[in-house]
Amino acid sequence: MENVNYILGMLVILPLILIIHECGHAFFAKLFGGKVTNITIGYGKKIYSKGILEIKLWYFINGFCSYKDLKTNSKASKIIIILGGIIFNVFSMALVFIPAFILYPSYNIDNTVVLASIFHTFLEFSLMFVVFNSLPIKIFGMNSDGLQLYQLIRYGKSSFYGN
């Protein structure tokens, strides 16, 4: 069952975590008056597109949110937008934590075992995603939120923000 959880995690849960993360960036960009132009999940050939959402062939690898025209274009607003993805991931973990550990505290031999297993896999993948995205590193050739935050605080700009 453990291998099935990780396959399910990579192909279904991780893309869901990516979408939650990118929606966090989009939410805070809109909060500061910006216009979200694109939310992309994955890289490679485009396989699905609807509105601002675009899903690419390698949909479980990374994501990107682009926006423009922030009305509040301060360093503080940029920091909050960068942290928005992690904030949404932590919030989603809190929402899943309640049913995962309170409603289904132990594995039973009935239908709750599958649901509890999915909740636990979501929490494990979310935690790994938050930790790695918080580190100031490059992930699959893109700057993590941690690296963008470091660049913005240290140099006054990040590779994402040209100014």
C-alpha positions in Angstrom: 0.0 0.0 0.0 2.9 2.3 0.7 4.1 2.3 -3.0 0.5 3.0 -4.1 0.4 6.0 -1.8 3.5 7.5 -3.3 2.4 6.9 -6.9 -1.0 8.4 -6.0 0.9 11.2 -4.3 3.0 12.0 -7.3 0.3 11.8 -10.0 -2.7 13.2 -8.1 -1.9 14.7 -4.8 1.2 16.7 -5.7 -0.5 18.4 -8.6 -3.3 19.4 -6.2 -0.7 20.8 -3.8 0.8 22.7 -6.7 -2.5 24.2 -7.7 -3.2 25.2 -4.0 0.2 26.8 -3.9 -0.1 28.8 -7.1 -3.6 29.9 -6.1 -2.0 31.3 -2.9 0.3 33.5 -5.0 -2.7 34.5 -7.2 -4.9 35.3 -4.2 -2.4 37.7 -2.7 -1.5 39.2 -6.1 -5.3 40.0 -6.5 -5.4 41.2 -2.9 -2.8 43.8 -3.8 -4.7 44.9 -7.0 -2.9 42.8 -9.5 -4.3 41.0 -12.5 -3.5 37.3 -12.6 -2.7 36.4 -16.2 -1.7 32.8 -15.9 -1.4 29.8 -13.5 0.7 27.1 -15.0 1.2 23.6 -13.6 4.1 21.5 -14.9 6.3 22.0 -17.8 6.6 20.7 -21.4 3.9 20.5 -23.9 0.5 22.0 -23.0 -2.1 19.3 -22.5 -5.0 21.4 -21.0 -6.0 25.0 -20.8 -9.1 26.8 -19.5 -9.2 30.4 -18.6 -6.0 31.3 -16.8 -5.2 27.7 -15.9 -2.7 25.8 -18.0 -1.6 22.2 -17.4 1.5 20.8 -19.1 2.6 17.3 -19.8 4.9 17.0 -16.8 2.2 18.3 -14.5 3.6 17.0 -11.2 6.9 18.8 -11.4 6.4 22.5 -10.8 4.1 25.5 -11.1 4.1 29.2 -11.9 1.8 32.1 -11.3 2.1 35.2 -13.4 0.4 38.5 -12.8 0.8 42.2 -13.6 -0.3 45.7 -12.6 0.0 45.5 -8.8 -1.7 48.5 -7.3 0.3 48.1 -4.1 3.8 47.5 -5.5 5.9 47.6 -2.4 8.6 45.3 -1.1 6.2 44.2 1.7 3.4 43.3 -0.8 5.9 41.3 -3.0 7.1 39.4 0.1 3.5 38.5 1.0 2.8 37.4 -2.6 5.9 35.2 -2.5 4.9 33.7 0.8 1.3 33.3 -0.4 1.8 29.9 -1.9 3.4 28.5 1.3 0.6 30.2 3.4 -2.0 28.4 1.3 -0.2 25.1 1.6 0.1 25.4 5.4 -3.6 26.3 5.6 -4.6 23.3 3.5 -2.5 21.1 5.7 -4.4 22.4 8.7 -7.7 21.7 7.0 -6.7 18.1 6.2 -5.1 17.5 9.6 -8.4 17.6 11.4 -10.1 14.7 9.6 -6.8 12.8 9.2 -5.9 12.6 12.8 -9.1 13.3 14.7 -11.8 11.7 12.7 -9.6 8.8 11.6 -7.0 8.3 14.4 -6.2 4.7 13.6 -6.3 2.5 10.6 -9.3 0.2 10.6 -10.2 -2.6 8.2 -13.0 -0.7 6.5 -13.4 2.3 4.2 -11.7 4.8 6.5 -8.3 3.2 5.9 -8.2 4.5 2.3 -9.4 8.0 3.3 -7.0 8.2 6.2 -4.2 7.0 4.0 -5.0 9.7 1.3 -5.1 12.3 4.1 -1.7 11.2 5.5 -0.1 11.1 2.0 -1.5 14.7 1.4 0.1 15.8 4.6 3.4 14.2 3.9 3.7 15.6 0.4 2.5 19.0 1.6 5.1 19.1 4.3 7.9 18.1 1.9 6.7 20.7 -0.6 6.6 23.5 2.0 10.1 22.6 3.4 11.8 22.4 -0.1 10.0 25.5 -1.4 11.0 27.5 1.7 14.7 26.8 1.1 16.7 29.3 -1.0 17.5 26.9 -3.8 16.7 26.2 -7.5 14.2 23.5 -8.1 14.0 22.1 -11.6 15.7 25.2 -12.9 13.3 27.6 -11.2 14.0 29.7 -8.1 12.1 28.4 -5.1 10.0 30.9 -3.1 12.7 30.9 -0.5 15.3 31.9 -3.0 13.0 34.7 -4.4 12.4 35.9 -0.9 16.1 35.9 -0.1 16.9 37.8 -3.2 14.1 40.3 -2.6 15.1 41.0 1.0 18.9 41.0 0.4 19.2 42.8 -3.0 15.8 44.6 -3.2 14.8 42.5 -6.2 14.5 38.8 -7.2 14.7 37.0 -10.5 10.9 37.0 -10.6 10.6 40.7 -9.9 12.8 42.7 -12.2 12.9 45.7 -9.9 
